[in-house]
Amino acid sequence: MPPPTGNEAVIKQIQAAWDEAQAQLRALREQVEHLNQIAQAKVASNMLERDMDRAYRDLGEAVWAEVSKGRLQLSSNLSSVRKALEAVTNRIQAQNASINDLLAEGAEIARRLQEKMSAASKGVAPQTKRR
């Protein structure tokens, strides 16, 4: 068999480089597909965790409503949780009362301002033309 000519050697090198590039592309595609599967699994996991958090929140709110109404007694080992919830509830109620006071005060100020503006506009009677 005669030795390959210059063109044949270049063609073999190009073919080898092409085969290597295709192999690298296949490996890269597999990695991308794998990372995509991991990302989808993470999204699904996050959604399940969010659903679990919502369910726990709803359960906690329902239990606290029953405790607040006196229909349910918490065990003594949950007394610190009860105290914490009572403290937060009291702070929320105090804040809401403060906000309501501020809103009422603002409404009163607006009412007085409206009365002043109305009285001022009545004091400026339209002048009739004299002939």
Secondary structure, DSSP 8 states (H G I E B T S, - for coil): -----HHHHHHHHHHHHHHHHHHHHHHHHHHHHHHHHHHHHHHHHHHHHHHHHHHHHHHHHHHHHHHHTTS----GGGHHHHHHHHHHHHHHHHHHHHHHHHHHHHHHHHHHHHHHHHHHHHHS-------
